Amino acid sequence: MKQTQILLIGILLLASFLRFYKIDTIPHGLYIDEISISYNAYTILTKGVDEYGVAHPLFFKAFGEYKMPVTIYLTSASMSVFGKNEFAVRFPSAFFGTLTVLLLYCLIQILFKNKRIALLSAFLLAISPWHLQFSRGEFEATIALFFYLLGIFFFLKFRDHKQFRLLIWSGLSFVITFYTYNAYKMITPLTVIVGVVYLASAFAQFRRKLWIFSLGICVLALPVFLFSGGNNRFFETSAFSEYGHVSFLQKCFVYPMIYLRNYLSYFSLPFLFVTNDGFGRHTVVGMGPLFRFELPLFLVGVCALWRQKKEFGVRVIGFLLCIAPMAASLAVPSPHALRSLLMVVPLTIIVSYGVVAFWEKKNKISKVLFISFTLFALYEYGLYLHLYYTHYPLRTALDWGGEYKQVIAEAQKRQKQYPQIVVNSSIGMMPLYSNFYAPSLHYLFVGYNWQKPASWHNKKVLYITGENTKKDHYLQRIPHTHLQDIHFSNLNHDTFARFWEL
Amino acid sequence: MKEKILLFLLLCLELFAVFQWFHCRDFGGQFHYSSSEVALRLLDSIHNDRNVPLWLVRVFHNKIAESVFVLFAEYLQFWNVSFLVSFISLAGIVGLGAQFYQFFTIKKKHVLSWIVFLMLIFVPFIEIFASGKFSFLFRLLIIAFPFITWSMMGFYALVEKQKMNSKIVDILLLLSLWYLCALHPLAMFCTLNK
């Protein structure tokens, strides 16, 4: 076996280890979108309908934002193999995340025909905090990224080999991105337009077939634009919504600049190397989406690539970097690490280019600097792993829903003792979580003003609330016994839920 | 002649962007080093280390590493695109980039380039470490000087030497003015006078 192949297998093993190790427990619990995806996936698997009873829908209503189908059906397949658990829910993201590493290697081989850069890029993506973060949770963006790169891969293969079937594969991959993540409704068409314009000559020999193919792709893609019903979500997160009341002229004046401001924010160095976007689900406190040690290598890479700016591969990287935050810039908050996940690909390639450019410098200072960077990189990677596996579950207890699972498990244990279980709406997502974890758990989900009905006078009631007794005026007025508390896993052990017997 | 007018207009634009900062009391956000902040961050990190061997805690959460990371974060604020847009305008950033490219690709560098480059690299440390010792206006001018000079050197190289299409610079100028007028980019980084 060749040395390159051994290294590539090693990188893939590392990528899969980093993506799958303790994936069911870290991040801490499934967050609300994961629960929604998994519940729909489960109902599809068992009954062939979504949570609203629609048979095999193309778009899932979910919370009213209409989720794309690919992730849900993939999760359904994963559940059929691994069962209804956290591992099965997160498996598709981790699996496609690992495959993306291999795909990046192949893509760079086509673009630069340089094994060293291809291996380095694959390695850097394998260990990238940005890509790891979104591969270890059920995020549609990770799966969409894979299909987007696959589309580009086949497109570039078509450019080299002029085989029509490659174009068909490329088209299908691009269509799948539409059905996976909303941002690609903008990114993919732009990519296709630029690709077709740039490689117009390559299509000349397939003119007749091309018309039929284009028509087929349009038919496949059309439902996304006509029926996906994601408009509510778009307006909710739109960067322009706060200026909805101003006149048309004012809009014309302000909107382009808002877009530009958001777009530029994605290239802000503090976002990329220090703070990330600040969301607990996206950010390991103390780390940016890229490592600090990558900054100088990134700058060297930019210079090295700029010198070869007329090369096709370099132009593709530049294009990817420019296009990656385009859809994300339409929304707030900006910058947003999830919506701009595609940026990780060109940035990783640029850093790899920087590493190679650095290494190829023959002088002693460069070598010493290179060794220093390597040592610092090892230290920073160790720090990242430490922060991710030790600090992250504690710091982001509020962002992930691990405590809901505990509440449901405890309620299930006590179900025999208590004929009536009442859950206060201060534990707001309880119905969604219980649908997934324990559909058989029967309880009454009540508002803040709930009072024990007179007919329940002799019944023992298990009352679960997020409020403490001082805030819950009703509890103060009736006899109650404290049973147990469920705490957040954070440093202060804040109380998530309290169990009372009424 | 047209090139000189363009350069003059660009300089005016950058000075105008800096002039807007005169209303501020200080840079807002994470620009200033504080040892107490480092200590707090350390305490916070250490408290999250449950069931972790002490040597590991010491390796990852010590004053040296934390200070370096805090300094890195503060230094990077000066290279934040959003900050630079409000500091020296959108056009200013293009000039900065152009001059960096010039500087790193040309083998024989002018002494003046070296001086401005070193100023540019080290001047943010004045703000990071000595924020309380000098007035904001003084610090602002000290920091703005190398940024504007470097940017103008970049434009000079683009317009005079490389004969960059002046229409592009025209558009850039308009775009920068448009940005400054349409939004108030200063707000994110400026602590206003009461």
Chai-1 contact restraints between the chains, C-beta under 6 A:
chainA,res_idxA,chainB,res_idxB,connection_type,confidence,min_distance_angstrom,max_distance_angstrom,comment,restraint_id
A,F253,B,A182,contact,1.0,0.0,6.0,A-B,restraint_1
A,V254,B,A182,contact,1.0,0.0,6.0,A-B,restraint_2
A,M257,B,Y179,contact,1.0,0.0,6.0,A-B,restraint_3
A,M257,B,A182,contact,1.0,0.0,6.0,A-B,restraint_4
A,M257,B,L183,contact,1.0,0.0,6.0,A-B,restraint_5
A,R261,B,L183,contact,1.0,0.0,6.0,A-B,restraint_6
A,L264,B,V81,contact,1.0,0.0,6.0,A-B,restraint_7
A,S265,B,S82,contact,1.0,0.0,6.0,A-B,restraint_8
A,F267,B,V81,contact,1.0,0.0,6.0,A-B,restraint_9
A,S268,B,N80,contact,1.0,0.0,6.0,A-B,restraint_10
A,S268,B,V81,contact,1.0,0.0,6.0,A-B,restraint_11
A,S268,B,S82,contact,1.0,0.0,6.0,A-B,restraint_12
A,L269,B,L76,contact,1.0,0.0,6.0,A-B,restraint_13
A,L269,B,W79,contact,1.0,0.0,6.0,A-B,restraint_14
A,L269,B,N80,contact,1.0,0.0,6.0,A-B,restraint_15
A,P270,B,L76,contact,1.0,0.0,6.0,A-B,restraint_16
A,P270,B,Q77,contact,1.0,0.0,6.0,A-B,restraint_17
A,P270,B,N80,contact,1.0,0.0,6.0,A-B,restraint_18
A,V274,B,A73,contact,1.0,0.0,6.0,A-B,restraint_19
A,V274,B,L76,contact,1.0,0.0,6.0,A-B,restraint_20
A,C303,B,F104,contact,1.0,0.0,6.0,A-B,restraint_21
A,L383,B,F60,contact,1.0,0.0,6.0,A-B,restraint_22
A,H386,B,F60,contact,1.0,0.0,6.0,A-B,restraint_23
A,T390,B,V52,contact,1.0,0.0,6.0,A-B,restraint_24
A,H391,B,N48,contact,1.0,0.0,6.0,A-B,restraint_25
A,L394,B,N48,contact,1.0,0.0,6.0,A-B,restraint_26
A,L491,B,H47,contact,1.0,0.0,6.0,A-B,restraint_27
